[in-house]
Amino acid sequence: MSIDKREANGLKVAVSGSFHRHMEAINVAVQDLVSRSVRVLSPADPRVVAQQGEFLFVASDRVRSIRLVQDRHLECIRAADFLWLVCPDGYVGQSASMELGFAVAVGVPIFAAHAPADLTLRQYITAITTPAAALRAVVAHRRSRRKQGILIDPHSSVEEAHDILTRVDAALSSSETANDRGREILREMSRLRTTLTIPTCTQ
């Protein structure tokens, strides 16, 4: 699938990984994303310029405060269309693990070319070959969300939701415990949210 240039220009991404072990790979990922007209919110300039204990500051860190730098990175994750995880050898440090948890909590999808060694972390990451492939996946998801939703087309939305829930019920009732089945349930629940497009309601 080709990406419309206007769609790519509007995408924002944050990059996480171990600065101590994977800085070169992080630099490559950032440059790759920038070359595709994607705005890298953090780290915008991953050149190491200072250090405090084990914490490395990069050129785009305007304030030399560990807490402020980390808080800013988390806010960049919240504002991003997706988080790109760099872990070529499977290692994910404690700080990056926290960032992954934050991304999951705020609903930001996580992509990585290499799966983390930690089995639990793997469950929350979509393995994909390159940042370019992640961009295509994000744009495709955006396009799929452009549905009318239950308030505009209730009949079609309810019918599709019913089909999805039927598949989810069958999967949950199955005696099989394969990991693929769990992934399929999660995909179906994502489809359900997209199908209903439920608006924010106030009381």
C-alpha atoms as an extended CHARMM CRD file, in Angstrom:
* protein
*
       203  EXT
         1         1  MET       CA              0.0000000000        0.0000000000        0.0000000000  PROA      1               0.0000000000
         2         2  SER       CA              1.3650000000        3.4090000000       -0.9400000000  PROA      2               0.0000000000
         3         3  ILE       CA              1.2090000000        6.2530000000        1.5660000000  PROA      3               0.0000000000
         4         4  ASP       CA             -0.2880000000        9.5700000000        0.5380000000  PROA      4               0.0000000000
         5         5  LYS       CA              2.3630000000       12.2360000000        1.1630000000  PROA      5               0.0000000000
         6         6  ARG       CA             -0.0850000000       14.4030000000        3.0940000000  PROA      6               0.0000000000
         7         7  GLU       CA             -0.8930000000       11.4940000000        5.3940000000  PROA      7               0.0000000000
         8         8  ALA       CA              2.7870000000       10.7470000000        6.0240000000  PROA      8               0.0000000000
         9         9  ASN       CA              3.5280000000       14.4220000000        6.6940000000  PROA      9               0.0000000000
        10        10  GLY       CA              0.9140000000       14.4640000000        9.4210000000  PROA      10              0.0000000000
        11        11  LEU       CA              2.2750000000       11.4460000000       11.2860000000  PROA      11              0.0000000000
        12        12  LYS       CA              4.0900000000       11.8220000000       14.5990000000  PROA      12              0.0000000000
        13        13  VAL       CA              6.2420000000        9.1710000000       16.2470000000  PROA      13              0.0000000000
        14        14  ALA       CA              8.2660000000        8.6250000000       19.4000000000  PROA      14              0.0000000000
        15        15  VAL       CA             11.2300000000        6.2590000000       19.5480000000  PROA      15              0.0000000000
        16        16  SER       CA             12.2300000000        4.2100000000       22.5920000000  PROA      16              0.0000000000
        17        17  GLY       CA             15.1790000000        1.9490000000       23.2980000000  PROA      17              0.0000000000
        18        18  SER       CA             18.3370000000        1.6180000000       25.3430000000  PROA      18              0.0000000000
        19        19  PHE       CA             20.5720000000        4.6450000000       24.7650000000  PROA      19              0.0000000000
        20        20  HSD       CA             23.5170000000        2.7400000000       26.2570000000  PROA      20              0.0000000000
        21        21  ARG       CA             23.1880000000       -0.3850000000       24.1090000000  PROA      21              0.0000000000
        22        22  HSD       CA             21.3300000000        0.6830000000       20.9870000000  PROA      22              0.0000000000
        23        23  MET       CA             22.0950000000        4.3600000000       20.3420000000  PROA      23              0.0000000000
        24        24  GLU       CA             23.4460000000        3.7090000000       16.8540000000  PROA      24              0.0000000000
        25        25  ALA       CA             20.2900000000        1.7900000000       15.8870000000  PROA      25              0.0000000000
        26        26  ILE       CA             18.1290000000        4.5340000000       17.4370000000  PROA      26              0.0000000000
        27        27  ASN       CA             19.9510000000        7.1260000000       15.3230000000  PROA      27              0.0000000000
        28        28  VAL       CA             19.3110000000        5.0630000000       12.1890000000  PROA      28              0.0000000000
        29        29  ALA       CA             15.6090000000        4.6960000000       13.0280000000  PROA      29              0.0000000000
        30        30  VAL       CA             15.1840000000        8.4240000000       13.6960000000  PROA      30              0.0000000000
        31        31  GLN       CA             16.9090000000        9.3670000000       10.4380000000  PROA      31              0.0000000000
        32        32  ASP       CA             14.8340000000        6.8240000000        8.5180000000  PROA      32              0.0000000000
        33        33  LEU       CA             11.5990000000        8.2670000000        9.9070000000  PROA      33              0.0000000000
        34        34  VAL       CA             12.6620000000       11.8690000000        9.3110000000  PROA      34              0.0000000000
        35        35  SER       CA             13.5800000000       11.0310000000        5.7020000000  PROA      35              0.0000000000
        36        36  ARG       CA              9.9740000000        9.9250000000        5.2070000000  PROA      36              0.0000000000
        37        37  SER       CA              8.6260000000       13.3240000000        6.3250000000  PROA      37              0.0000000000
        38        38  VAL       CA              7.4730000000       11.9320000000        9.6600000000  PROA      38              0.0000000000
        39        39  ARG       CA              7.8500000000       14.1720000000       12.7150000000  PROA      39              0.0000000000
        40        40  VAL       CA              9.9310000000       12.4620000000       15.3880000000  PROA      40              0.0000000000
        41        41  LEU       CA              8.7270000000       14.0280000000       18.6190000000  PROA      41              0.0000000000
        42        42  SER       CA             11.3270000000       12.3710000000       20.8400000000  PROA      42              0.0000000000
        43        43  PRO       CA             14.2450000000       11.9980000000       20.5980000000  PROA      43              0.0000000000
        44        44  ALA       CA             14.2640000000       14.6090000000       17.8310000000  PROA      44              0.0000000000
        45        45  ASP       CA             18.0600000000       14.7920000000       17.8670000000  PROA      45              0.0000000000
        46        46  PRO       CA             19.5240000000       11.6580000000       19.4830000000  PROA      46              0.0000000000
        47        47  ARG       CA             23.1470000000       12.8000000000       19.6710000000  PROA      47              0.0000000000
        48        48  VAL       CA             24.4480000000       12.2450000000       23.1960000000  PROA      48              0.0000000000
        49        49  VAL       CA             25.6970000000       15.5430000000       24.6600000000  PROA      49              0.0000000000
        50        50  ALA       CA             25.8070000000       14.9870000000       28.4370000000  PROA      50              0.0000000000
        51        51  GLN       CA             25.4810000000       12.3770000000       31.1480000000  PROA      51              0.0000000000
        52        52  GLN       CA             24.2620000000       12.3170000000       34.7560000000  PROA      52              0.0000000000
        53        53  GLY       CA             25.0510000000        9.0140000000       36.3790000000  PROA      53              0.0000000000
        54        54  GLU       CA             23.7520000000        6.3770000000       33.9680000000  PROA      54              0.0000000000
        55        55  PHE       CA             21.2780000000        8.7960000000       32.3650000000  PROA      55              0.0000000000
        56        56  LEU       CA             22.2560000000       10.1070000000       28.9330000000  PROA      56              0.0000000000
        57        57  PHE       CA             21.0560000000       13.4820000000       27.6800000000  PROA      57              0.0000000000
        58        58  VAL       CA             20.6990000000       14.0140000000       23.9260000000  PROA      58              0.0000000000
        59        59  ALA       CA             20.8990000000       17.1930000000       21.8800000000  PROA      59              0.0000000000
        60        60  SER       CA             17.1140000000       17.6770000000       21.8230000000  PROA      60              0.0000000000
        61        61  ASP       CA             16.9220000000       17.5920000000       25.6510000000  PROA      61              0.0000000000
        62        62  ARG       CA             16.7370000000       21.3160000000       26.3840000000  PROA      62              0.0000000000
        63        63  VAL       CA             16.7460000000       20.9510000000       30.1660000000  PROA      63              0.0000000000
        64        64  ARG       CA             19.2650000000       18.8190000000       32.0380000000  PROA      64              0.0000000000
        65        65  SER       CA             16.6960000000       17.3530000000       34.4180000000  PROA      65              0.0000000000
        66        66  ILE       CA             16.1690000000       13.5850000000       34.3700000000  PROA      66              0.0000000000
        67        67  ARG       CA             12.5470000000       13.8450000000       35.5200000000  PROA      67              0.0000000000
        68        68  LEU       CA             11.6460000000       16.6190000000       33.0570000000  PROA      68              0.0000000000
        69        69  VAL       CA             13.3170000000       14.8240000000       30.1660000000  PROA      69              0.0000000000
        70        70  GLN       CA             11.5320000000       11.5870000000       30.9770000000  PROA      70              0.0000000000
        71        71  ASP       CA              8.1880000000       13.3490000000       31.5080000000  PROA      71              0.0000000000
        72        72  ARG       CA              8.5790000000       15.0820000000       28.1610000000  PROA      72              0.0000000000
        73        73  HSD       CA              9.3170000000       11.7660000000       26.4360000000  PROA      73              0.0000000000
        74        74  LEU       CA              6.1860000000       10.2420000000       27.9520000000  PROA      74              0.0000000000
        75        75  GLU       CA              4.1030000000       13.1900000000       26.7590000000  PROA      75              0.0000000000
        76        76  CYS       CA              5.6080000000       12.7680000000       23.3070000000  PROA      76              0.0000000000
        77        77  ILE       CA              4.5180000000        9.1240000000       23.3580000000  PROA      77              0.0000000000
        78        78  ARG       CA              1.0040000000       10.2380000000       24.3070000000  PROA      78              0.0000000000
        79        79  ALA       CA              0.9490000000       12.6870000000       21.3780000000  PROA      79              0.0000000000
        80        80  ALA       CA              2.4390000000       10.2340000000       18.8720000000  PROA      80              0.0000000000
        81        81  ASP       CA              0.5940000000        8.1420000000       16.3110000000  PROA      81              0.0000000000
        82        82  PHE       CA              2.8050000000        5.2290000000       17.2690000000  PROA      82              0.0000000000
        83        83  LEU       CA              5.8810000000        4.2670000000       19.2780000000  PROA      83              0.0000000000
        84        84  TRP       CA              8.8340000000        2.6770000000       17.4980000000  PROA      84              0.0000000000
        85        85  LEU       CA             10.8250000000        0.3680000000       19.7810000000  PROA      85              0.0000000000
        86        86  VAL       CA             14.4970000000       -0.2690000000       19.0160000000  PROA      86              0.0000000000
        87        87  CYS       CA             15.7870000000       -3.5330000000       20.5240000000  PROA      87              0.0000000000
        88        88  PRO       CA             17.9100000000       -5.3380000000       17.9080000000  PROA      88              0.0000000000
        89        89  ASP       CA             19.1640000000       -7.9270000000       20.4140000000  PROA      89              0.0000000000
        90        90  GLY       CA             15.8720000000       -8.2230000000       22.3050000000  PROA      90              0.0000000000
        91        91  TYR       CA             17.0600000000       -6.1760000000       25.2740000000  PROA      91              0.0000000000
        92        92  VAL       CA             14.6070000000       -3.6170000000       26.6860000000  PROA      92              0.0000000000
        93        93  GLY       CA             15.8400000000       -1.6620000000       29.6880000000  PROA      93              0.0000000000
        94        94  GLN       CA             13.7900000000       -0.5690000000       32.6720000000  PROA      94              0.0000000000
        95        95  SER       CA             13.1520000000        2.9560000000       31.3720000000  PROA      95              0.0000000000
        96        96  ALA       CA             12.0580000000        1.7020000000       27.9650000000  PROA      96              0.0000000000
        97        97  SER       CA              9.8470000000       -0.9110000000       29.6350000000  PROA      97              0.0000000000
        98        98  MET       CA              8.1130000000        1.8900000000       31.5550000000  PROA      98              0.0000000000
        99        99  GLU       CA              7.6540000000        3.7800000000       28.2840000000  PROA      99              0.0000000000
       100       100  LEU       CA              6.0670000000        0.7260000000       26.6660000000  PROA      100             0.0000000000
       101       101  GLY       CA              3.6730000000        0.3960000000       29.5990000000  PROA      101             0.0000000000
       102       102  PHE       CA              2.7830000000        4.0650000000       29.2900000000  PROA      102             0.0000000000
       103       103  ALA       CA              2.1120000000        3.6730000000       25.5560000000  PROA      103             0.0000000000
       104       104  VAL       CA             -0.1660000000        0.7110000000       26.2400000000  PROA      104             0.0000000000
       105       105  ALA       CA             -2.0250000000        2.6670000000       28.9390000000  PROA      105             0.0000000000
       106       106  VAL       CA             -2.7180000000        5.6440000000       26.6660000000  PROA      106             0.0000000000
       107       107  GLY       CA             -3.5810000000        3.5050000000       23.6400000000  PROA      107             0.0000000000
       108       108  VAL       CA             -0.5670000000        4.2750000000       21.4400000000  PROA      108             0.0000000000
       109       109  PRO       CA              0.3760000000        1.3190000000       19.1840000000  PROA      109             0.0000000000
       110       110  ILE       CA              3.9020000000       -0.0550000000       19.4930000000  PROA      110             0.0000000000
       111       111  PHE       CA              5.9060000000       -1.4210000000       16.5830000000  PROA      111             0.0000000000
       112       112  ALA       CA              9.3560000000       -2.9940000000       16.4810000000  PROA      112             0.0000000000
       113       113  ALA       CA             11.5230000000       -4.7480000000       13.9330000000  PROA      113             0.0000000000
       114       114  HSD       CA             12.8050000000       -7.1300000000       16.6130000000  PROA      114             0.0000000000
       115       115  ALA       CA             10.7710000000       -8.7860000000       19.3350000000  PROA      115             0.0000000000
       116       116  PRO       CA             11.7820000000       -8.1090000000       22.9470000000  PROA      116             0.0000000000
       117       117  ALA       CA             13.3290000000      -11.0160000000       24.8050000000  PROA      117             0.0000000000
       118       118  ASP       CA             10.7300000000      -10.5630000000       27.5540000000  PROA      118             0.0000000000
       119       119  LEU       CA              7.6960000000      -12.7020000000       26.7390000000  PROA      119             0.0000000000
       120       120  THR       CA              5.1940000000      -10.3530000000       28.3980000000  PROA      120             0.0000000000
       121       121  LEU       CA              6.4210000000       -7.2680000000       26.5330000000  PROA      121             0.0000000000
       122       122  ARG       CA              6.0940000000       -9.1630000000       23.2560000000  PROA      122             0.0000000000
       123       123  GLN       CA              2.3420000000       -9.3890000000       23.7290000000  PROA      123             0.0000000000
       124       124  TYR       CA              1.9610000000       -5.6160000000       23.3980000000  PROA      124             0.0000000000
       125       125  ILE       CA              4.1880000000       -5.0830000000       20.3720000000  PROA      125             0.0000000000
       126       126  THR       CA              3.4630000000       -5.5570000000       16.6960000000  PROA      126             0.0000000000
       127       127  ALA       CA              6.5090000000       -7.0660000000       15.0020000000  PROA      127             0.0000000000
       128       128  ILE       CA              7.0230000000       -5.3770000000       11.6550000000  PROA      128             0.0000000000
       129       129  THR       CA             10.0050000000       -5.2910000000        9.3130000000  PROA      129             0.0000000000
       130       130  THR       CA             10.8220000000       -1.5820000000        9.0790000000  PROA      130             0.0000000000
       131       131  PRO       CA              9.6390000000        1.8610000000       10.2190000000  PROA      131             0.0000000000
       132       132  ALA       CA              8.2440000000        2.3110000000        6.6860000000  PROA      132             0.0000000000
       133       133  ALA       CA              6.0560000000       -0.7570000000        7.1750000000  PROA      133             0.0000000000
       134       134  ALA       CA              4.8670000000        0.6680000000       10.4940000000  PROA      134             0.0000000000
       135       135  LEU       CA              3.8880000000        3.8980000000        8.7290000000  PROA      135             0.0000000000
       136       136  ARG       CA              1.8350000000        1.9400000000        6.2040000000  PROA      136             0.0000000000
       137       137  ALA       CA              0.0970000000        0.0530000000        9.0130000000  PROA      137             0.0000000000
       138       138  VAL       CA             -0.7470000000        3.2710000000       10.8830000000  PROA      138             0.0000000000
       139       139  VAL       CA             -2.0850000000        4.9730000000        7.7420000000  PROA      139             0.0000000000
       140       140  ALA       CA             -4.1600000000        1.8830000000        6.8880000000  PROA      140             0.0000000000
       141       141  HSD       CA             -5.6010000000        1.9040000000       10.4080000000  PROA      141             0.0000000000
       142       142  ARG       CA             -6.4590000000        5.5910000000       10.0780000000  PROA      142             0.0000000000
       143       143  ARG       CA             -8.2530000000        4.9040000000        6.8300000000  PROA      143             0.0000000000
       144       144  SER       CA            -10.1900000000        2.0000000000        8.3540000000  PROA      144             0.0000000000
       145       145  ARG       CA            -11.4030000000        4.2810000000       11.1480000000  PROA      145             0.0000000000
       146       146  ARG       CA            -13.1710000000        6.5430000000        8.6670000000  PROA      146             0.0000000000
       147       147  LYS       CA            -16.4290000000        4.6730000000        9.1100000000  PROA      147             0.0000000000
       148       148  GLN       CA            -19.7530000000        6.3030000000        9.7480000000  PROA      148             0.0000000000
       149       149  GLY       CA            -20.3230000000        4.7330000000       13.1370000000  PROA      149             0.0000000000
       150       150  ILE       CA            -23.4100000000        3.6680000000       15.0230000000  PROA      150             0.0000000000
       151       151  LEU       CA            -25.1070000000        7.0820000000       15.1740000000  PROA      151             0.0000000000
       152       152  ILE       CA            -24.9310000000        7.5920000000       11.4070000000  PROA      152             0.0000000000
       153       153  ASP       CA            -25.4450000000        4.0300000000       10.1610000000  PROA      153             0.0000000000
       154       154  PRO       CA            -26.8480000000        2.0890000000       13.1220000000  PROA      154             0.0000000000
       155       155  HSD       CA            -28.1510000000       -0.9420000000       11.2010000000  PROA      155             0.0000000000
       156       156  SER       CA            -24.8660000000       -1.7940000000        9.4500000000  PROA      156             0.0000000000
       157       157  SER       CA            -22.8380000000       -1.0200000000       12.5750000000  PROA      157             0.0000000000
       158       158  VAL       CA            -24.9630000000       -3.2490000000       14.8030000000  PROA      158             0.0000000000
       159       159  GLU       CA            -24.8860000000       -6.0990000000       12.2590000000  PROA      159             0.0000000000
       160       160  GLU       CA            -21.1040000000       -5.9220000000       11.9630000000  PROA      160             0.0000000000
       161       161  ALA       CA            -20.7170000000       -5.6450000000       15.7510000000  PROA      161             0.0000000000
       162       162  HSD       CA            -22.9190000000       -8.7180000000       16.1810000000  PROA      162             0.0000000000
       163       163  ASP       CA            -20.7290000000      -10.7130000000       13.7800000000  PROA      163             0.0000000000
       164       164  ILE       CA            -17.6030000000       -9.6230000000       15.6470000000  PROA      164             0.0000000000
       165       165  LEU       CA            -19.0690000000      -10.5220000000       19.0520000000  PROA      165             0.0000000000
       166       166  THR       CA            -20.1320000000      -13.9250000000       17.7130000000  PROA      166             0.0000000000
       167       167  ARG       CA            -16.5490000000      -14.6270000000       16.6770000000  PROA      167             0.0000000000
       168       168  VAL       CA            -15.2400000000      -13.3890000000       20.0310000000  PROA      168             0.0000000000
       169       169  ASP       CA            -17.7340000000      -15.5920000000       21.8990000000  PROA      169             0.0000000000
       170       170  ALA       CA            -16.6470000000      -18.6310000000       19.8820000000  PROA      170             0.0000000000
       171       171  ALA       CA            -12.9890000000      -17.8960000000       20.5590000000  PROA      171             0.0000000000
       172       172  LEU       CA            -13.5280000000      -17.3780000000       24.2980000000  PROA      172             0.0000000000
       173       173  SER       CA            -15.6310000000      -20.5510000000       24.5560000000  PROA      173             0.0000000000
       174       174  SER       CA            -13.0720000000      -22.6850000000       22.7700000000  PROA      174             0.0000000000
       175       175  SER       CA            -11.0510000000      -25.1720000000       24.7860000000  PROA      175             0.0000000000
       176       176  GLU       CA             -7.9490000000      -24.2900000000       22.7700000000  PROA      176             0.0000000000
       177       177  THR       CA             -5.3810000000      -22.0890000000       24.4980000000  PROA      177             0.0000000000
       178       178  ALA       CA             -3.1850000000      -21.1750000000       21.5450000000  PROA      178             0.0000000000
       179       179  ASN       CA             -1.5290000000      -17.7600000000       21.6930000000  PROA      179             0.0000000000
       180       180  ASP       CA             -2.7970000000      -17.0360000000       18.1700000000  PROA      180             0.0000000000
       181       181  ARG       CA             -6.3570000000      -17.2750000000       19.4660000000  PROA      181             0.0000000000
       182       182  GLY       CA             -5.6240000000      -14.6010000000       22.0660000000  PROA      182             0.0000000000
       183       183  ARG       CA             -4.2200000000      -12.3250000000       19.3860000000  PROA      183             0.0000000000
       184       184  GLU       CA             -7.3040000000      -12.8740000000       17.2290000000  PROA      184             0.0000000000
       185       185  ILE       CA             -9.5860000000      -11.9130000000       20.1260000000  PROA      185             0.0000000000
       186       186  LEU       CA             -7.6310000000       -8.6960000000       20.6170000000  PROA      186             0.0000000000
       187       187  ARG       CA             -7.8780000000       -7.9210000000       16.8860000000  PROA      187             0.0000000000
       188       188  GLU       CA            -11.6320000000       -8.5210000000       16.9330000000  PROA      188             0.0000000000
       189       189  MET       CA            -12.0810000000       -6.2120000000       19.9270000000  PROA      189             0.0000000000
       190       190  SER       CA            -10.1390000000       -3.5270000000       18.0680000000  PROA      190             0.0000000000
       191       191  ARG       CA            -12.4490000000       -4.0090000000       15.0770000000  PROA      191             0.0000000000
       192       192  LEU       CA            -15.4420000000       -3.6680000000       17.3900000000  PROA      192             0.0000000000
       193       193  ARG       CA            -14.2660000000       -0.2830000000       18.6730000000  PROA      193             0.0000000000
       194       194  THR       CA            -13.6960000000        0.9170000000       15.1190000000  PROA      194             0.0000000000
       195       195  THR       CA            -17.0570000000       -0.4020000000       13.9180000000  PROA      195             0.0000000000
       196       196  LEU       CA            -19.1530000000        1.2480000000       16.6020000000  PROA      196             0.0000000000
       197       197  THR       CA            -17.2630000000        4.5740000000       16.6490000000  PROA      197             0.0000000000
       198       198  ILE       CA            -19.0630000000        5.4300000000       19.8720000000  PROA      198             0.0000000000
       199       199  PRO       CA            -19.0080000000        9.1880000000       20.5680000000  PROA      199             0.0000000000
       200       200  THR       CA            -18.0640000000       10.7390000000       23.8830000000  PROA      200             0.0000000000
       201       201  CYS       CA            -21.2800000000       11.2220000000       25.8510000000  PROA      201             0.0000000000
       202       202  THR       CA            -21.9760000000       13.5310000000       28.7560000000  PROA      202             0.0000000000
       203       203  GLN       CA            -24.6250000000       13.1600000000       31.3990000000  PROA      203             0.0000000000
